[in-house]
Amino acid sequence: MTRKKRHGRRTFLKLAGAGVAAASVGAGSGAAFAAPGETQNGWTEYESPTSKTLMGVVQTVEGPYAVGGAGDVLARRPDGWELVLDRGPTVQSNGLRAVAVTNDGRNIWFSGGSGVVGQYDVVDERLTDYSAPGGKTSTWEGVAVTGAAGSETVHLTNGSGEYLKGTKNAEGGVDWDDAIKPGGGSTATAVAFLDASTGYICDTNGKVYETTDGGDSWAEIGIGSGGAGVALYDVAPVAPDLLFVSGGNGYVYRYDGTRWTPEKPGANAIYSVDHDGTDGLAAGSGGVVYEYGTAGWTQVQTPTTKALRGVALDTTGQFPDAAVGSSGSVVERGEYTKPLPNSIAITTSASEETGYRLAVDGAVETGDDVESGDSLTSNLGTPDVVTGTVGGTDASDTYAYSGEILDFEITSGTPANVDLTVNGTPTEIRELRDRPWRVVESPTGQTLNAVVQATEGPYAVGAGGNVLARRPDGWAFVVEYGPLARSNTLTCAGVSDDGRDVWFAGGSGVIGQYDTVDETLTNYSQPMGKTSTWEGIAVTGTTDDDVVHLVNGSGEYLRGTRQSSGAMQWSDVVKPGGGSSAKGISFLNRSTGYIVDTNSKVYETTDGGDSWSTIGIPGGSAGLYDVDAQAEDRIVVTAGDGTLYRYNGAVWTKLYAGGKALYGVDLQGDTGYAVGSSGAIYQLRDGGWQPDDSPTSKGLRSVALSGSETIPDAAVGASGTIVERRGYVAALPGFDAAPTDPDGDGHYEDLTGDGSFGQADVQALYDLLDDPNVSVNTPVYDFNGDGTVDVTDVQKLNSWLDQ
């Protein structure tokens, strides 16, 4: 019989000419290459980012991944091991007991306590929660996966001896079958599949069960007539005539399709076994591994004495074999040789030197063209930072890296002299620059509750009925005291699809519309006699054809359509839910919208608000405050317990975000920001939602992204706090055209707006140093990077004239 290398759980099937490409970017640990610890018998101990027991490990297209206590998920990066997920798929810190990988190595699946089941895409670095399948909340002890990512079938076993199968559907959910019991009810410790049809389960009663119909039925195949006499912990099928099972008292059992042969390479429990048909590994108590060769199983001591609970062979030649266990122990055999996936080339044809600084959230390797004077700073737990120069005889510096570029800046010389190429694509400096948030002057000391982006820039509303607009020379009042001139607090804001009309609403039923072009206010307060506080507002349609969607503290929804006369036609009031305060509302278009409330419920309409249905959140316990929908399968909700929920059109996934209440969220393409109490700011990056540096400790209530290089992103909150990213670029006094950025570095050297940089621009900066159109837009005109705009920036700009 021809043997097929197994690929059901710890290793993936490597197909020639097929398979999944490696990730273009990874989350990265922001670490240097981790210095290995002690080596013994070919095994090296590596520093672990967790002290929790690791229960299992698998090999993926991105290298080994391990899971364990408190919901920890670890990834082996080029620079060491990184904690990519803590608290587990439900953010409840349930321990993870088992892990498996799809045939193509892209998706890992893990399971554990309280019914938790999660899937993590190692390429996109995205978690999806599938916990409590079929309502089952017992501990899942084993997991296996068959098929490729996106169409895989997941196989689970639990402490009651039950087996459950589920297949991924086109919507991103899983269709679960009914649970069955292959045996008598003993704990089913492990499950593994040889292919889509043939699989095996072992249990603590010493029994092994086989299926040949994809899990629909099972038959006992051993061990022996009465069981092995020891608990069995793991199963590794290679072919129908070659199966390995590990168990207590140092036993490994081999099955040839007919007969079981016990082998006893050790004296203590062997918790994990892996075999590819030629090589094998097993692991157990005392930091011992068992290596399989021509002489059978050989006991080998590793540098740790901790119990090893999981082991995984590499079959690609690019990653180390790995074993993991108690107290976060990690030992490896072999090297991580996969090339770093990304590259950046910094080139110049100028004779003058230009200095640069590059920061990467991952590992960096220098190319052969990097000069000895250039510096790479690598420290475990912090970004890798490169400082160097190009120019003269040094025409280029090239680096390979993993993770993301966090920042690139020119530290000396002229930015126009440098060209960048990232992964073969010409890239402007401004695309790689870090754009930090900064506090800007606010004309009010009262709380601002909401901010939106209009065509003319950000608008904010808040206490006292204040409406503020961001002008080129700073923030200013455009409405005081609100649409009723009674200082009713404005709690929410929305903007028409064309960015012209800003709508706001709040206390005592107030509703107003501000035309940002004509700068006129129209009052639509207390529709249908409603005087309760409006908590959320969304707008669909364009100017003079606006449809306004409102929710209030009583959980009511009201829709208004503006008529050609300017009057509003109001719908009947409906209650999507049970009456809990509705805090946020978002519409994709005139038909499809979403509401969230403080009872952890999300409601969807597909008929423009006439009817609503509940679409989540199962098991939710925190109040929900805001929702943003970019598509029916891309929805994000913020919660009061410092978490975010993401919806893929089928299931909700809870994501931990620091534990501070999050009140506002805005998505823009592939990125997004969420804000909350104590100045919390979270950014959606390639590796998921990650904390961003905040310049304030004041609570932030709302955030709005501009999607433009010339208009700032803005977030607002307590005590009139306003923070921004980027500046406002508009024609300066005395000039007709807006400044431009000829060299693409994110600063606007062409102040006169004539499309080129020259002496007139230097003179313009000098003349306008004290003008607020310049002074309040520091990110635009801070040419020397010291955080201010003053005469030294004039000097810096002047120095570039002759270069």
N, C-alpha and C positions, 0 to 999 in steps of 0.2 A: 504494500500500500504506500502511495506517495504521501509524505508528510508535508503539512503546510505550517509555516511558522505562525505561532499564535499572535493575535493582535487584539484580543477582546478587552483587555483591561489595563495592563500596565504599559504596553507598548503599542505603537500604531503600525499599520501596514504601510510600508514604503513602496509605492508603485513607480516603476520607471515611466517617465514621461507624464505622470499624473500627480495628484496630490495637491496640497495647499501650499501656496507660496508663503515664505516667511513674512512676518509682520514688517511693514516698512518702518514703523516706530514702535517702541515699547514703553511701558511706564518707566522702567529703569528705577534703580534704587537711589539714584543720585550719589552712588558710591564709587570709590576707587575699586580697582581689582582687589578682592579680598585676599589678604595674606593667609595662606593655608596654615593650619596648625600642625600638630604632630602627625607623622606618617608611620604606619606600622603594617608590615606584610602587604604593602601595596595600597593600603587604604589610608586616606587622609581625612582628618577631622576639620570641618569648616565652621566658622562662626555662624550661629543661627540667630535670626531676629526674634525668636520666641523662646520662652521657657516652658511652653505647654507641650504635652506629649504629642508627638506626631504619629498618626496611626497608619498612614498609607502614602505611597509615592508612585507616580507614573511618569512616563516619558512622552513628551509632546513635540510638535514641530519647533517649539521655542525652548526645549530643554525640560529637565525634571520639574514637576510640581508636586508639592506635598500638602497634606491636610492633617488637622488635628484638633486638640482641645480648644475650647472657647470659640470655635468657628474659624480658627486661623487657616489661611491658605497661603502657602509660600511658593515663590518661583525662583528657579536658579537663573540668574542673569549672568552675562559675561563677567560682571564685577562682583559676583557673590550672590547670596540668598537674600531675597526681598520679601517682606510681608505685603502681599497684594490685597488681602482681604482679612479683616478681623471681625469678630462678632457673628460670622456666618451669614447665610443667605437671608435670614429673617431679622438680623441685627439683635438677636436675643442671646448671643454667645453660647448657643448649643454646640456641644462637641461634635466634631465630624469623625466618623468611624471608618469611612471607606472612600476610595476614589477610583475612577476609571476614565478611559480616554476613547474618543471616537476613532474609527479606522484610519482617518486621515490626519489624526494628531492635533486637530484644531480645538475641539471642545472637550473640556474635562467635566465630569459629573461627580458630585460628591454627596454623601448622605450621612445622617447621624441622628442625634437625640431629638426628641419631640417631633419626629416626622420630617425633619428638615431634608430637603433635596434641592440642590442648586446646580446650575450649569455656568461655566466660565469659559468664554471664548478667548483663547490665549493670543489670538491675532488682533482682534478688536479690543481686547482687554475689557470685556463687558460681562457683568454678572446678570443672570436671570434666575428668579426664584420660582421653584416648582414644589414648594413644601406642602406637606399634608396631602399627598395624592390620594384621591378617593376618600378624603376625610380621615385618613389614618395618621395618627400622631405618635405611634410607638417608635422606638429607636430602629432605624434602618442600619443593619450591621454590614450588609454587603451591597455592592453595586457593580454592574457590568454594562457595557455599551456595545451595540453592534450597529454597523452602518456609518455613513459619513455625516459630518456636521450639517445640520439643517434637516436631515431626514432620519436621524438615528432612532434606534429603539433602546430604551433604558430598562434594565432588569434590576429589581431590588429584592432583598431578603431582610427579614427582621427577627427580633428576639422571640417571637411566637412561632417561628418556623414557617412564616408565610412568604410567598413569592408573589411579586406584582410586576407587571409589564406595562410599559407605556410607549407610544410612538409619537414622535414630533409631527405636528400637522403644519399645513401651509401658513396658518395664521401665527405661528410661533408658540402655540400651546402644545400640550401633550394629551393625547387620547389614551386614558388609562383603562386597562381591562379590570375585571374582578380579580381580587386576590385569591390564591389557592394555597393549599398546604401540601407540598410534595411528600412530607413525612409525618411523623407523629407529634410534632409541636416543639421539639427541641430547638434551641437557638440556631438559626441558619447563619453561620458566621461569614460565609463567603459564597460568591457566585461568579462564574466566569464562562464566557462563550468562546467556542472555537470558530464559529461562523454564525450566520443568521439563524441556523436551524439547531445546531448542536451546542448544548451547554451543560454545566455541572454545578451542583450545589453541595456543600459539605456542612455538617452541623456538629454540635457539641456532644451528640450521642454516638459519634464515631461512624456516622452514615454518610454515604455519597449517593447523589441522585443524578440521573441523566435525562435530558430531553433531546429528542431528535425532530421536534416539530415547532421549534422556536419558543418553547415555554408553555405551550397549551397543555401538555401532559408530561408527567415525570415518572421515572421508574427507578427503584433502588438498585444500585449495581455493586454495593459493598459498603464497608470493607468487611469481607467475610460474611458469615451467616448472622452473626450477632453484633456486628460493629467492630471498630478497631480496638475498643477497650480504652481509648484515650479520646479526649476532645480533639476535634479537627478544626484548624484555624484558617487554612487557605487552600486554594485549588488553582492549578496552573495547567490547562490543557494545551498540548502541542499538536496532537492529531488524535483521531479516534482510538488509535492503538498506542498512544503515549500520553499519560496523564500523571501529574504529580500532585500529591496532597500532603500538607504539613500538619503536625499535631503536637500533642503533649509528650513529655518525656523524651524529647529529642528525636522523634520519628519523622521520617519522610516516606510516604508510600508511593510506589510506582505501579501504574496500571497499564497492561499491554492490550487491553480490549477484551481480555478473558480472565486474566489472573492478576491478583494484587501481590506485590512483593514489598515487604517492609524493610526499610533501611534505617539504621540508627546512628547517624553521624555525630550525635550529641547526647547530652544527658538531660537537658532542660528543654522547655517548650520552644518549638520553632513556629513563629507567628506568621511568617510570610515566605512565599516561594515564587520564583519566576524562572521561566525556562523558554528558550527559543528553538529548541530542537537540537542544538549543539552545546551551548553553554547554559549554565544554570546558576542561580543564586538563591540562597535562603537566609533568613535572619532570625535571631531569637534573643534569649536572655544573655546578660553579661557582656553586651557589645560584640557578640560572636556572629560571624557570617559563615555560611557554608557554600563553598565553591564547587561546582560540578565540572568534572573533566573526565578524561579517559579512565581514571581510577575510581570514578564515582564521586561521592560527596566527601569533601575535606573540610574540617573545621579550621577556621582562621580567626584569630583575635584582631580586632580593630583597635584604634587608639582610645576608644571610649569603653567604659564598663557599663554604660546604660543599656537597658533592654532596647533592642531594635525591633520595631513593629511592622515596618514596611520596607520592601526592596524592589528595585526596578532596574532591569538591564537596558542598556542602550544598544540599539541595533543599527544605528546610522553612522557611527564613527565620529560624530560631532560633539557628543555630550558624555559626561562621566556616568558610569553606573552609580546608583545612589541607594543608601539605606538610611532610614530615619527612625527615631524612637523617642524614648522618655526624655523629659526636660528639654525638648527641642533638639535633641542630638541629630547631627547630620554627618555622615561619613561618605566619602566618594572614592571611586577607583577609576582612574583615567582622567582625561583632560577635557575642558570645554574648548573646542577648536573651531566652532562655527564662526565665520567672519562676522564682524560687526556690520549691521545691515545698512547703515547710512554713511554718507560721505559729504564733506564740505570742502571746497577748494577756494582759497583766498588768493587772488592773483592781482598783479599790477604790471603796468609797463612803464611806470614812472621811475625816475632816478632817485626821487626823494623817498625817504622812509615814511611809512604810514603804520602807526601802531593800532593794535586791535585787542579786544578782550572777548572771548567766547565762553559761555557757560552752558553746560549740558547736564540734563537730569538723567544721567546714565554713565556709561563708560566711554572713554576716549582713547584712541590709539593714534600716535603721530605717524605721518607718512615719511617716506625717504627724503622728501624735499624740505622737511622742517629743519631749521637751523638749530644749532646747539644752544643759541642764546634765547630761543623761545622756550617758554616755561609751561609745563603742565602740572597743575596742583590737583592731587587726588587724595581725598580723605574719606574714609568710610562714613556714610551717612550724610554727606554734603555733596552738592553738585561738583562735577569736574570742571575746572576753570583753566582755560588756556590764555596766556598773554604772549603776544609776539609782535613781530613787525614784518612787513614786506616792502620791497623797493630796492632799486639798484640791481646788484647781482642776485639778490634773493627775489625772484619774480613770482614765486608761489609757495604757499603752505597748504598741505592737504591733511585732513584728519578723517579717520573713520570713527563712528560713534554709534551708540545705542541710545534709546530713549528720545527725548525731545531737546531741541535747542531752546534754552530759556531766555537767552539774551545774546545779542551781538552788538558791539559798539566800537566806534573808532575812538581811540584814546589819544592819538596824536597824528598830526599831518592832516591831509585833505581827504574827506570821504569820497570825493569824486574820482580819486586815483585808484580806488579798489573795486574789483568785480568779484561777486560771489556766485558760486555754483553749488547747489544743494541737490544731491542725488542726480546729477547730470542736467539740472534745470537752472538757467540763470535766475538769480533771486536778488531782489533789492534789499538793502540793509534794513529798511523800515519794516519789512515782513518778518524779520527776526528779532527786532528790538523788543525788549521788555517795556510794557507800557504801564507803569505803576499807577495805582490810585493815589490821589492827593486831595486834601481838603481845600475847598475854595471858599471865598467869602460869600456869605449869605445875607440877604437884606432882611431876614426875619430871624427871631429867636424862638419862634413857635414851631412845634412839630410839623414836619412835612410827611404826609402819609402816602403819597403816590407821585410817580414821575412817568412821563411818556415821551416818545420822540415824535415831534411834528416835523414838517418839511423845514421849518425855520430853526429847528434845534429842540432841545429838551424843554418841557414845561412841567412844573411841579405844583402840587396843591396840598393844603393842610389846614391846621387849626386857624381859627379866626376868619375863615373864608378866603385865605390868601391863595392867589394864583401867581406863580412866578414863571418868568421866561428867561432862558439863557440867550443873551445878546452877545455880539462879538466882543463887547467891552465888559461882560460880566452878567450876573443875575440881577433881575429887576422885577418889581411888582408890575403886573398888568391888570390884576383885579384885587381889590381889598374889600373885605367884609362879605364876600360871597355874592351869589346871584340875587339874594333877597336883601342885601345890605344889612344883614343882622348878625354877621360874624359867626354864622353856623359853620362848624367844622366840616371841611371837605375830606372825605375818607378815601376816595377812589377817583381814577381818571382813565379815560380811553381816548383814542384818536381815530378819525376816519381813515379809510383805506388810502386816500390820496394825501394824507398827512396834513390836511388844512384845518379841519375842525377838531378842537380839543373839547371833550365833554368831561364834566366832573359832577359828583354828587356827594351827599353826606347827610348830616344831621337835620332833623325836622323836615325830611323829605325834599331837601333842596336839590335842584338839578340845573346845571347851566351849560351853555355851549359858547365857546369862544372861537371866533373866526380869526386865525392867526395872520391872514393876509389883510383883511379889512380892519382887524383889531377891534372887533365889536363883540359885545356880550349879549346873549339872549337867555332869558329866564324861562325855564320849563318846570319849575318846582311844584311839588305836591300833586303829581298826576293822580287821577282817580281818587283824590282826597287823601292819598297816602302821606302821612307825616312821620313815619318811622324812619330810622336811619338807614340810608342806602350804604351797603358795605362793599359792593363790587359793581363794576360797569364794564361793558364791552361794546364796541362799535363796529358795525359792518356797513359797507357801502361808502360812497363818496359824498362830497359836499352837496347839499341840497337834496340828497337821496339817502341820508343817514338812517340806519336802523340802530336803535339804542337798546341794549339789554341790561337790565338792572336786577340785583338781588339785595335782600335786606336781612336785618337781624332776626326776623321771624321765619326765615327760610323761604320767603316768597320771591317769585320771579315775575317781572313785568317787561313787556316789550313795547317800544314806541317807534313809529315810522314817521319820518318828517315828510310832510306834504309839500307840493309846489308852492303853496301859499306861505310856507314857513311854520305852519301849525303842526302839532304832533297828533297822530292817531294812535291811541293807546289800546293795547290788547287787554283781555281779562287777566286778572292776577291768578297765577297757578302756584302750587307748592310741589316742587319736585320730590321732596322728602317728607320727613316727619315733623319739620318745624324747627330744627336746629339752625343756628345762625349760619347763613350762607356768606362766606367771606370772599370767595374769588370766582371769577367767571372769565371764560375765554372762548372765542368763536374762531373756527377755521375759515368759515364762509357764512353766507346767509342761512345755510341749512344746519350746519353741524357745530355744536357748541358743548361746553362742559362747565359744570358748577361744582364747587367743593364746599363742604360745611364743617362745622366744629364737631360733628359726630363721626368724623373719619369716613364720610361718604363722598363718592364722586358720581355725578349724574351726567347723562349724555342725551342730547337731542339731535335728531337727524331731519326734523321738519321745521326748523327755524324757531323752536321754542314752544310750539303748540303742545308737545308731549315730551316727557322725560323718562328715562329708565336708569336704574342704578347699575353701574358697571364696576363698583369697588367701594371700599378696599377690603377684601377678606381679612379678618383678623386685625384690622386697624383699630388703634386705641387712642391716637393723638388727634387733636384738632387740626384741621387743614386750613391753610390761610391763602394760598395762591395757586393758580394753575396756568400753565402755558402749553398750548397745543400747536405743534408745527405740522402734524399729520395725525390721522386716526391711529397710527401705530407709533407715534412719537409724542408722548404727553408726559410732562413732569409736574409734580405737585409738591409743595413745601408743607412741612408739618411743624407743630409746636414743640416736638420733642427733639429737634435738631436732626431730623432725617428728611430725605427726599424720597418720593416714590416715582418710579418710571414705569410707564405702560407701553407694551409692545403690540397692543391690539388684542392680546389674548390673556396675558398674566401681568400682575403688578409685582414689581421688585422694590423692596425697601433698601435704601442706601444710607449708611451712617454718614453724618456730616457734622461731627464735632459736638453734638449734644446741646447746642444753643438753638433756641427757637428761630426758625427761618420763616420770614414773612413775605418775601417777594422773589420772583424768578422771571428771567427773560432768556429765551433761546434765540440764537441767531446763527443759522447754518449749522456748522458742526460744533459750535461753541455755545456757551451760555454762562450766566452768572446767577447765583442765589445769594440773598443777603438776609441778615437777621440781627438778633440781639447782640449787644456788646460789640457792635461793629463787625460782626462776622461776615466774611465774603468768601464764597466758594465758586470756583471756576470749573466748567466742564472742559476737560482736556482729553488727550488721547487715552489716558489711563483712567478716565472717569472723573467724578467730582473731587476736586482737591482744594485745600485751603489756599487762599491768596492773601498776600500781605495787605493788611488794612491800616489806613492812617488814622483811624478814629476808634474810640471805645464806646461812642454813642450808638445806641440802637439804630439800625437801618431798616426802613419799612418797605422800600421799593427800589427796583433797579430797571433801567431802560438802556438798551444798546442801540447805537446809531447805525452801525453797519457802514460807517463812512470814516475816512481818514481825516476829514475836515470838520467834523462835528463830534464833540466829546460824548462818550458813554457817561451816564450819570446814575448815582444812587443817592437817596435822600432819607432823612430820619429825624431823630429826636433833636430838640432845640434848634431846629432849622438847619441841621447838618446837611451839607452837600459835598459829595466826593465825586471826582471825575477821573476818567482816563482820556488822555490826549487833550488837545486844545481846540479852540474854535478858529478856523481859518476863513477870513473874509477880507474883502478889499479894505486896505488901510486908508486912513484919512489922507486925502490928496491924490489918491490913485483910483482908477476905474476898475481894475481887474484884481482878483484875489491873488495872493502870493502862491508860488508853485515850489515844488521840491525837485529841482533838476537832477540831483545826484541820487535820489531815492533813499536817503538816510533817515527820513522822518522829520527832518528839520526843513524849514522853508526859507532857503537862502535868497530866493527871488522875491523879495519883499514888494517890488514894484509891480509884479504880475506880468512882466513883458516876456516871460518864457525863458529868460537866461539870467545868469548871475554876473554882476559887474559892480563897478564903483558906485553906481547910483543906488544899489541895494544896501551897501555899507552905509552910505550917507543917510538913507531912509531909516535904517535902524537907529543910528545916532540921533536923528531928529525926533524919533518917536519913542525913545526909551521911557519917557514918563507917561506916554499915552496908554490908557487902560486896554486899548485894543491889542497892545503888545504885552504890557506888564501882567495882565491876568491870564495870558496864554503861554505860560512858561514852557510847556513841552514843545511848542512850535518854534520859539525863538531863543532857547537856551543852547547856544551853539557850543559852549565850552563844558556843558554838562555839570555845572555846579549847583543846579537847582534854582537859580535866579536869572533874571535878565538885567544886565547892567553893562557898563562900558567895557568890561572884559570880553563880553560877547561881540561887541563891535570890533575889538582888537582881533579876536579869533577869526571873525568873518573877513577882516581886512587881510589877515595872513594868508588866506586861501586865494587871494586874487592872482598871485603870480605863480601858483602851483597847478 
